[in-house]
Amino acid sequence: MARPLRIEYPGAFYHVTSRGNERKDVFISQTDRERYLSYLGSATERYGAVIHVYCLMSNHYHLLLETQSANLSQVMRHINGAYTTYFNVKRKRAGHLFQGRYNSILVEADEYAAELSRYIHLNPVRAGIVARPEEYQWSSYRCFTGQAAAPKWLKTDFILGYFGSRDKDVRDKYRAFVEGLIGKKYESPLQSTVGSSLLGSAGFVEEITAAHVTTKEADRNIPALRQLIIRPSLEEIVTGVKAVFSGNERLARQASIYLCHKYSGMKLREIGRLFDMRETAISEASRRFSLKMGNDEKVLNLVRMIEVMLKI
């Protein structure tokens, strides 16, 4: 089985998820959830982890965390390992509790931290468990809005800092930011993940790849690594799109912008130069086309065909 790509360095931010083995529940009782949260607290004390956001569902969890040391693997071994031991002893069972290794995505915090916090906090709403995020007890949302006291290990000020400096105004703005999407269809920010491992601007992906990813043959069995290192050029993407979307220049242009933005690794100004567009317009056009794919299965299938052709 191919190994996941793990990039660790001091000050790194990660979106981390882990699912129950065979999608079975990993949180059954209130005590289970409380015990898991206690391991988040001990991870901050023992390993210097910083927990920014959490949400515990029945068969999986979401975390947005920061590692002050380059030790994500150590942090997650503690959290998942300690909880698995507790769960197995309590229920007189043995074996794996979680499905494989945890999934982690390295995040450019300034670009995506607030957006990911909204996505995580709306998880119970999307699942139909509650109508509003504050009704769900097992997420950090109410700590952000001031409806519940935050445990000492939960750091809310980093994300709230994007919404101002006055405490009440900040919490009200954050609440409006999150709840403004209730009942609306929106794209997951995780759709912009590159190589299954990185979420950020083209510059961030380029910087992290240059600093932390090698091209050694021994590493080539990591699919994410191949996607990061072996990138199609802008010209290759445009040519591939034209071949599939022949006869529809407008749709071909939209698909080209989206795929160049997602897979080329080139800076926005370079993509913008190719399409004679501003940098911000490239990002917005890519986002709109992603939504179009979500609503049009035919377009989605054509894009998937191009991805296969270009091996991306």
Secondary structure by P-SEA (a helix, b strand, c coil): ccccbbbbccccccbbbbbccccccccccaaaaaaaaaaaaaaaacccccccbbbbcccccccccccccccaaaaaaaaaaaaaaaaaaaaccccccccccbbbbbbcccccaaaaaaaaaaccccccccccccccccccccccccccccccccccccccccccccaaaaaaaaaaaacccccbbbbbcccccccccccccaaaaaaaaaccccccccccccaaaaaacccccaaaaaaaaaaaacccaaaaaaaaaaaaaccccccaaaaaaaacccaaaaaaaaaaaaaaaaacaaaaaaaaaaaaaacc
